Structure formats: C-alpha cells, structure tokens
C-alpha cells in the first residue's frame, strides 16, 4: 500500500512539473535589444525585445481630457487615461499581436536595429572582394532569422498574456493644463510580473 502511494505521488509530481514549465521559457541573459512601436486606438505602444526572441518590456501610453483643474477632476482624468492605456495593451495582445502585420513589423525592427549592427561588424573584418552572391545569401539568412525571432516574441507574449496584464505598473503621469489633458504611461516587464506575483502570494492570493 505504501509502495503504491509513493508511485502515485511520483507520477503526480512529474505531471505537476511538466504543467508548470512554460512552453516558451525566457532566456536568462538578454542579448542586443530593439524597440518597435505600434499605434493603437488610444495611443502608442512600444515593445522592447532582444535577439533571442525575449520580450523585455511593453509600454503603453494614453491621454484623457481634463474637464476640471480640481483634484477630483484630475484624478478622474488620470483614471480614464490609465484605463485607455490598459485597453491598448489588452487589444494589442488580443488582436494586433495575432496578425501577420505585427510579425512583419517586429521582423523589420530586428533587421534595422540588430541585424544591421551584425552585418556592419562583419563587413569590418570581411575581405573586400566578397561577391554579391554571398551578400545575397547573408541577407536571406538575416530575413529568415528576423522572422523566427518575431514569431518567438509573439509566442512568448501570447503565453504570458495573463501574467502581463497582472504585472502592469503606472510609470508616468502628467498634467498638461495648457492642452487641458492628462497623460499616463503604463509598463510591464519580466521584473514587474515577478513582483506582482510575489505580492499576490504575500497577500494569500493565487
């Protein structure tokens, strides 16, 4: 009886370990990074990723009209702008991220900001008589790698979508009395997700 219990326990622990392993684990050491901006309905959203396919941060900004300069009116405007910024993030992950265009946009940013640096470094050490065919092959490989990186970034964000929404932090609030509006910027990083998770556990959450 005791032996059977131990076997069942071992199987359970094995299944638990498998289920807790993310499908797309984040590489521990980030490489070279690039930023790509998406224009959402309520404002810009910036995604930072690296050459390993890790997403590093997502920042969303939005504004709201300032109908009153009284403290209550300012706070209402801030709440509205914050909700709009969060809606940007939610809609980005639910809709835009799943589109082919988003992959192309991330891929182009990789080619412009990361692959270009690599090719520049290689050209400094390459022979001057390198032929056009070799350059063409290198360009093709860079495009293929860029597409793979973009797909990986998208998959990792999709896998972390619930944690991302819980790890949002307000990083900037500003009142513009001249333009009669307020602006809010929210951001989520791997660190903010871990911090939110630790806070939930400390409060007895799940």
Secondary structure, 3 states (H helix, E strand, C coil): CHHHHHHHHHHHHHHHHHHHCCCCCCCCCCCCEEEEEEEECCEEEEEEEECCCCEEEEEEEEEEECCCCCHHHHHHHHHHHHHHHHHHHHHHHHCHHHCHHHHHHHHHHHHHHHHHHHHHHHHHHCCCCCCHHHHHHHHHHHHHHHHHHHHHHHHHHHHCHHHHHHCCEEEEEEEECCCCEEEEEEEEEHHHHHHHHHHHHHCCCC
